[in-house]
Amino acid sequence: MARKLNYHEARAFVEAVEKAEVPPLGPEEEVLLEQLRAKRDAAMALSPELGAWFGFELPGWFER
């Protein structure tokens, strides 16, 4: 089981991460990163149940 870092250890970790050199991404990683960003930023549709809960009128094509 892990223990919680004390202030000095946490500060040293933050400084080490900030100083670390990040290698450039390859083309495969760039494509994956762009796909993840697109999924993150995509709007999610409400289910009919949630729409009813929040009082939204949903179009008929949402009905089952």
Wavefront OBJ file of the C-alpha trace (Angstrom):
o trace
v 0.000 0.000 0.000
v 1.289 3.443 -0.883
v 1.798 6.218 1.598
v 0.986 9.880 1.140
v 3.922 12.078 0.147
v 4.966 14.791 2.552
v 5.229 18.392 1.370
v 8.927 18.211 0.452
v 8.527 14.953 -1.489
v 5.490 16.285 -3.356
v 7.333 19.516 -4.186
v 10.365 17.553 -5.438
v 8.087 15.431 -7.620
v 6.393 18.490 -9.134
v 9.751 20.091 -9.876
v 11.066 16.888 -11.479
v 7.997 16.623 -13.721
v 8.271 20.273 -14.734
v 11.945 19.837 -15.662
v 11.436 16.559 -17.544
v 12.021 16.582 -21.292
v 8.962 15.462 -23.224
v 9.841 13.598 -26.416
v 7.967 14.734 -29.535
v 4.974 12.636 -30.503
v 5.135 10.416 -33.552
v 2.457 10.444 -36.263
v 0.591 7.519 -34.666
v 0.429 9.251 -31.306
v -0.736 12.480 -32.938
v -3.627 10.632 -34.629
v -4.577 8.931 -31.365
v -4.410 12.207 -29.471
v -6.641 13.907 -32.037
v -9.166 11.050 -31.828
v -9.234 11.322 -28.041
v -9.756 15.093 -28.253
v -12.641 14.601 -30.704
v -14.305 12.074 -28.374
v -13.781 14.361 -25.384
v -15.278 17.383 -27.149
v -18.211 15.549 -28.780
v -21.638 16.487 -27.483
v -23.530 13.731 -25.726
v -27.223 13.177 -26.358
v -29.618 12.912 -23.436
v -31.568 9.719 -23.012
v -35.379 10.117 -23.044
v -35.430 9.378 -19.309
v -32.945 12.144 -18.510
v -34.728 14.526 -20.844
v -37.975 13.859 -18.983
v -36.225 14.307 -15.639
v -34.822 17.696 -16.651
v -38.045 18.737 -18.392
v -36.677 18.788 -21.950
v -38.888 17.963 -24.894
v -37.013 15.472 -27.047
v -37.713 14.820 -30.721
v -39.767 11.750 -31.625
v -36.796 9.838 -33.026
v -35.508 9.475 -29.460
v -38.570 7.447 -28.501
v -38.177 3.698 -28.362
l 1 2 3 4 5 6 7 8 9 10 11 12 13 14 15 16 17 18 19 20 21 22 23 24 25 26 27 28 29 30 31 32 33 34 35 36 37 38 39 40 41 42 43 44 45 46 47 48 49 50 51 52 53 54 55 56 57 58 59 60 61 62 63 64
